[in-house]
Amino acid sequence: PTWADPRLRRQSTCGGGRSIEDRAGESLEALLIEDSCPYLAAFFSSHSPLAQASAVAAMEQDLAAAFTDLLYVRVDADQLGMRALLQWDITFLPTFVLYMPSSIPGRQGVWHRWKGDGANPYDFEAVASFASRASGFPKANSSRAPADYVSGPAPISPRGANGRTGMHLCASWLVVAAAAL
């Protein structure tokens, strides 16, 4: 596969230096049938105060820098319907799903789901250990990220940073309070 050959990696459709993507809807669903590129999908609730912390955004950026062979996909689980939650086999949040394509043409890849086992999903070392174990890729020193990654766009914004999630949360609580009366 093209992702395995470093000379071809830049030209492949597997992230090619753009190692973080936000996906939802059809573009997220397309990952379910992806069979040529390895990726790590991170499912967080944008309404969670922990997920909104800038430290989590920094952790996600560090993960993407430490595993340049994996496309890092950020998913707002609050926007997923029941069908998507079932398709992705999401049983708790936050969670991670890592997909590794098969090196044998025509053979299906392997899915790895974060089981947690008491590990902190907000901790870089815990998630990096999972990603390394599941993918077989060693964790790179993120301070030595590729030049285009470092000089690329500004750091990613924390989840829920669009400002609307706070309003949605307040509106939700108002609906709950009105229903209780």
PEJORA-V137371 format. One record per residue. OMEGA is omega as a letter, one per 20 degrees, with the letter a starting at -180 (* if undefined). D_FIRST is the distance of its C-alpha to the first C-alpha in Angstrom with 1 decimal. Layout:
omega=OMEGA d_first=D_FIRST
omega=OMEGA d_first=D_FIRST
This chain:
omega=a d_first=0.0
omega=a d_first=3.8
omega=a d_first=5.6
omega=a d_first=5.7
omega=a d_first=7.4
omega=r d_first=10.7
omega=a d_first=11.8
omega=a d_first=9.3
omega=a d_first=9.5
omega=a d_first=13.0
omega=a d_first=12.2
omega=r d_first=9.5
omega=a d_first=11.2
omega=r d_first=10.4
omega=r d_first=13.9
omega=r d_first=13.8
omega=r d_first=16.8
omega=a d_first=18.5
omega=r d_first=18.0
omega=r d_first=20.7
omega=r d_first=21.4
omega=a d_first=24.3
omega=r d_first=23.6
omega=r d_first=26.1
omega=a d_first=26.8
omega=a d_first=24.5
omega=r d_first=21.9
omega=r d_first=21.8
omega=r d_first=21.9
omega=r d_first=18.8
omega=a d_first=16.9
omega=r d_first=18.0
omega=r d_first=16.0
omega=a d_first=12.9
omega=a d_first=10.0
omega=a d_first=6.8
omega=r d_first=8.4
omega=r d_first=10.4
omega=r d_first=14.1
omega=r d_first=17.6
omega=a d_first=20.3
omega=a d_first=23.8
omega=r d_first=26.7
omega=r d_first=30.1
omega=a d_first=33.4
omega=r d_first=34.4
omega=r d_first=38.0
omega=r d_first=37.7
omega=r d_first=39.6
omega=a d_first=37.3
omega=a d_first=34.2
omega=a d_first=36.2
omega=r d_first=36.7
omega=r d_first=35.4
omega=r d_first=34.4
omega=r d_first=31.8
omega=r d_first=30.4
omega=r d_first=30.4
omega=a d_first=28.6
omega=r d_first=25.9
omega=r d_first=25.5
omega=r d_first=25.5
omega=r d_first=22.8
omega=r d_first=20.5
omega=a d_first=21.4
omega=a d_first=21.0
omega=a d_first=17.4
omega=r d_first=15.8
omega=r d_first=12.3
omega=r d_first=13.6
omega=r d_first=15.0
omega=a d_first=18.6
omega=r d_first=20.3
omega=a d_first=24.1
omega=r d_first=25.8
omega=a d_first=29.6
omega=r d_first=30.4
omega=a d_first=33.8
omega=a d_first=32.5
omega=r d_first=30.7
omega=a d_first=32.6
omega=a d_first=33.2
omega=a d_first=30.6
omega=r d_first=27.8
omega=r d_first=29.2
omega=r d_first=29.1
omega=a d_first=25.6
omega=r d_first=24.2
omega=a d_first=26.6
omega=a d_first=28.3
omega=r d_first=31.4
omega=r d_first=32.4
omega=i d_first=31.9
omega=r d_first=30.4
omega=a d_first=27.3
omega=r d_first=23.5
omega=r d_first=20.6
omega=r d_first=17.3
omega=r d_first=14.2
omega=r d_first=11.3
omega=r d_first=8.6
omega=r d_first=8.6
omega=r d_first=6.5
omega=a d_first=8.6
omega=r d_first=8.3
omega=r d_first=11.4
omega=a d_first=12.1
omega=r d_first=13.0
omega=a d_first=11.9
omega=r d_first=14.7
omega=r d_first=17.3
omega=r d_first=19.4
omega=r d_first=22.7
omega=r d_first=25.0
omega=r d_first=28.1
omega=a d_first=30.1
omega=r d_first=32.3
omega=r d_first=34.7
omega=a d_first=32.2
omega=a d_first=32.8
omega=r d_first=30.1
omega=a d_first=31.7
omega=a d_first=31.2
omega=a d_first=28.4
omega=a d_first=28.4
omega=a d_first=28.3
omega=r d_first=25.3
omega=r d_first=23.5
omega=r d_first=24.2
omega=a d_first=22.9
omega=r d_first=19.6
omega=r d_first=19.2
omega=a d_first=20.3
omega=a d_first=18.0
omega=a d_first=14.8
omega=r d_first=15.5
omega=r d_first=15.2
omega=r d_first=18.6
omega=r d_first=20.8
omega=r d_first=21.2
omega=a d_first=24.6
omega=r d_first=24.7
omega=r d_first=27.6
omega=r d_first=25.1
omega=r d_first=23.0
omega=a d_first=21.5
omega=a d_first=24.4
omega=r d_first=23.2
omega=a d_first=23.0
omega=a d_first=26.4
omega=a d_first=28.0
omega=a d_first=26.4
omega=a d_first=28.3
omega=r d_first=31.0
omega=a d_first=30.2
omega=a d_first=29.3
omega=r d_first=32.3
omega=r d_first=33.3
omega=r d_first=32.7
omega=a d_first=35.7
omega=a d_first=36.7
omega=r d_first=37.4
omega=a d_first=40.9
omega=a d_first=41.0
omega=r d_first=40.0
omega=r d_first=43.3
omega=r d_first=45.2
omega=r d_first=43.4
omega=r d_first=44.2
omega=r d_first=47.8
omega=r d_first=48.1
omega=r d_first=46.7
omega=r d_first=49.2
omega=r d_first=52.0
omega=r d_first=51.0
omega=r d_first=51.1
omega=r d_first=54.5
omega=r d_first=55.9
omega=a d_first=54.8
omega=a d_first=56.5
omega=* d_first=59.8
